[in-house]
Amino acid sequence: MKKFSVLALIAAFAIPLSAGVPAHTAPAPSPVAAAAQAAVPATETDQTLHAMHDEMERARTRLQLPGVDKPFYLEYRLMDVDVRAVTASFGSLINSSTTRNRFMSVDVRVGDYHLDSSNFISEDGFQGFLGSTGQVGIDRDYNSLRQDLWLATDQAYKQAVTQMSLKQAFLRSLTKPPEIDDFWQSAPTQQIDPRMDPDWTSRNWEEEARKASEVLKDFPQLNGSRLNYYMVYVTYYLMNSEGTTLRTSRSLAAIEAAVDTQANDGMPLHNFYSLYVSRPADLPNPDAVAKSLTQTGTELNALRESPLVSDYTGPVLFDAPAAGSVLAQMLAPSLSGARPPLSMGSNFDAIMERFGGRSEWSGRIGTRVLPANVTLIDDPTLTEFQGKPLLGNFTIDDEGVKAERITLVDNGVLRNFLMSRRPGPDFLKSNGHARSSNLSDTLPLSSNLFFQASDSLDAEALKKKFIDACHDDGHEWCLEVKRMDNPALSSIRQEDFNDFIGSIAGGLASGERMPLTVYRVYVKDGREEMVRGGHIEGLTLRSLRNILGIGSDSTVSTYMQNPPGGFAGTALGAFGSAQGGIPTTVIAPSLLLDEIEIRGFHGEPRRLPLVPAPALK
Amino acid sequence: MKTKLKIRTLCASAAILITAWVCVAGDRPQPTATPPVLTAMQEELDRSMAGISKSEPPDYFISYTVADRQYSEVSGSNGALLSSGDSRARWLEVQTRVGTYQLDDTHKLGDRQPSWTSPGTTMALDSDIPVLRREIWRETARQYRAATEALIKVQTSQQVQVQTAEGNAPDFSREKSHVSIGPHVDITVDRKPWEERVREYTAAFSKSPAVLNSIATFTALGMNQYQVNTEGTKLAFGQVHYRLELYVQSKAPDGMDINRYANFDWLTPKDAPTDKVVFDRIQTMIAETEALDKAPLVDPYAGPALLTGRAAAVFFHEVFGHRAEGFRQKDINEGQTFTSKVGEQILPEFISIKDDPTAASFHGQMLLGNYAFDDEGVPGENVSLVDHGVLKTFLMSRSPLVTVPESNGHGRRQLGFVPVARQGNLIVSSSRTMTDAQLRQKLIELVKAQGKPFGLLIDDIAGGFTFTGRAQPQAFQVLPLVVYKVFPDGRPDQLVRGVDIVGTPLVSLTKIVATGDTPDIFNGYCGAESGSVPVSAVAPAILISEMEVQKKETSTDKPPILPPPAHDPDGHYPGQNNTAENNSQTKGQQP
């Protein structure tokens, strides 16, 4: 299955350090030599832990370049990934694979908790011959892992030393260097969970994919289709020189499907379907999947037949799934309290801005950011809501800090940010929200995000409010968005994904969002009529001040976060797939917003193919 | 931390994916009924052509190529398994050319670099003909749209920019059609024994403290390729290739990277190298690595040099072979070194060079650049490039030159790239040969005559960078890996390191004074504009009267600070038995 790569945000960026006054500055801690990694009992059978411990011990006590600081912090991360993936289209198999890999990432820091070698982007960093990350042996044996860790630690140390001197030189060039600590010292934790072995069950996944996707042959107007089954088991290891040792396992099973077509005027259209569960055994049978795909195909057909939407500004009702998606896109950049990296280059802010990655809430702790009846909570500790599983659940984060339930916004007032071990201008301490994908840099990311209102309206009352607001504005009809688009899931090929991102990337900062299914709702009789071709403009957190009504139909939306390039949350971070994505949920009700601008399609129509599609059956 | 094994390439840049082509000689007879894929391709082609040829601009040529690829890979590093798996995928490439044979949408525009990647798409694996046709239709519509847009740009550019002589060459040659339905090939691989082998091979490397990192990779490739086009060509053929690669990394005390590489290639499982053969090779590689780590650096030097057969083969591939690739003669960005030299003496008169993809082996050893049909459906031809030192012609794809209007079956590509003229089996022969002893004697004579303190003997080479573009100097770099100083006073040869050969191609070729009598073979992968393709080069040892070498660019990164964990006198290491957590690691690999 293809993983869609988001357009590169990576370059050398700079932050003109607009250092906000840190809310809590701890007194500079005394310099620490590396503490010690936790001992591994001789009875432990996991050779991985032994190898990590022994090599870290050697590095901690003896790794040093002459005349240069010893490391003050060492960290080893490993990830065992077992994947079962099957793809089919129109009843034919496209791909089937079963893979096992192990990845490694080593971090070494010099300096101390106040100022260390991390969190700095330099133009010519150290380029080692093998690097501190990569793919390593899957036998879980001792010898090969020690060798790999030895080389990676050596490279990571040399990298840290180079980084540190570049960083110190850079800081000396600033008139006011930042006072925020680089690294928060957390208490060590040990959690060794039993390792999960992959269980693909005895189901014949190729046959199931064929059977389920065959139903799409009944839709002759479709151009293409893709049905992906993606199942993954991950075991994550963390060991650091402070005494934290972690081994956790998790699994995810996903069905993601896309279909596309062209309307009679040439407009390309698509639709998608996704389902996430925690284990392969929990995936629905092919008949159930076929039923869902039939719905997806029918909806796309309706889209094909529907008229173009015209430009519109006014009240818009977002059904709960659409509201969840919109909130995920809008909130991501503003929930993280970690300080962005220092950089020697320039244009960092400009690029983050372009991709909608600038926080709208930084520095606003204690002020009102949402309506007074709204509360926003992120809770990784919950495993279910109203009987539905919450896949964003975890007990200990990727840095070994215990996960905490955080009230971000309390009755409209901003109280907290999500924090990792990287302090920010507002907060110093981690609250156990450091998440990562494929051993990328950890970032504070949401897990299970609850958007709640103290007074909400039932479906009928909300609809009435909608119609009334519409009427009061003098409209004949207003727009209701039932689902938002997710280009990572609705694109069949990388080119389709690139086209899509290219068309909106310029506007993400200004709040451009892509709805998928939109309906005109007529004031006179409440009649619904599907329309196509529109995109939303100017939908940012500021728009949440104009909430006319909040529903009581809180619904769980599960999606995969995909934070690009190591920067916490841009709008694109909400567009991920099971491959490499971070399971996350948003629990949100329907939202009625005012003054929302939806623009219709004003471009050149695309030509239809010269030869019609050949019949599928 | 292994990047996937770095494949040893002969040339600059481009991809790393392994695709290998060798004709299966004498395969099991199988019924040659038309495979469903081919039926779907032909049916959809007929329908497309009927519709599109009436459109504006006219689509004068359509081809469909489907590569059905079965692939197995087992990789190990430092005594452990890195990965083990099988895959099967079909890749569809559709080409719709709009305009005319003389000027079409693929015409290269002025200075603008063309895109070398070929848009393609994955395709269903099953035999449901309507579904296959639907996918072909989708891709045809997409390609036609892109081609019409490209043609508009081409037509505009024609009016605005200067065209060189070769710019007037047609964009597409006219070729005969070919029909050939060959047998289907399959590979069945038992990966289990290979998993054990790669563990053992890399564990053997780890015994040497000089080895920082080692990778062993076994691959098996079974490729069935199908092609139809509107000229009437209809092809189905299959090729199988097995390969084992060994790679070690080390560092000299001054930080210079020392790498050694070896490969084994075979066509049928029974010809796989035995453990004994592989372990012997491993011991040789370890010995070379340890010796190179300790060898002194060489200083810049100009003087006589003797290249052994394998090194000479790479030398010819780089210095001559790439410049004989036809499409470079068309391109105003390229140096066009040889364009005007057809009929002239460019090499000593005792040297002849041909490129022969039809040869499956040379003196009993397989040749990796063997194929029956190139990737444009043209039969591979044995091309005489240099006859007694005189340049005769170029390697051609279907992109013709004014002076060479037809393809000679050298249009090749890695999946995902557009075919261009590439080498196959480059075979150098000589009519002035000497034994190795005589060659060595002659080297010493030249050293004394030129008053040099020593001559060079180059025993192994890696492919280097060849700059043939006009914007860069006409220099080439071939990277010698095993080099000895040869002294005129009879002292033993001394291994040195840090050597790079430099020079301009025309000059160095004219300075060959003698060759050996035993050709040697290099089988490898060449990465260039159309991706990585398997090639071979065959050449005898060559004696060059003057060769210039410079110091190799070295990494400034010091060797690791601590010794390897298994070879650390002060370190704790729990002994030789390498316990894995449980022995059923690799269950669950099969779907």
Interface residues (C-beta under 8 A of the other chain):
Chain A: T45 D46 Q47 T48 H50 D54 E55 E57 R58 A59 R62 L63 Q64 L65 D82 R84 A88 S89 F90 G91 S92 L93 I94 N95 S96 S97 T98 T99 R100 N101 M104 F126 Q127 G128 F129 L130 G131 S132 T133 G134 Q135 V136 G137 I138 D139 R140 D141 Y142 N143 S144 L145 R146 Q147 D148 W150 L151 A152 D154 Y157 K158 D197 P198 W200 W205 E206 R210 K217 N223 G224 R493 E495 R607 P609 L610 V611 A613 P614 A615 L616 K617
Chain B: M1 K2 T3 K4 E44 R47 S48 G51 I52 S55 G76 S77 N78 G79 A80 L81 L82 S83 S84 G85 S87 R88 A89 P119 T121 T122 M123 A124 L125 D126 D128 P130 V131 L132 R133 R134 E135 W137 R138 T140 A141 Y144 R145 R199 A203 S206 L212 N213 Q249 K251 D257 S555 D557 K558 P560 I561 L562 P564 P565 A566 D568 D570 G571 H572 Y573 P574 N578 T579 A580 E581 N582 Q585 T586 G588 Q589 Q590 P591
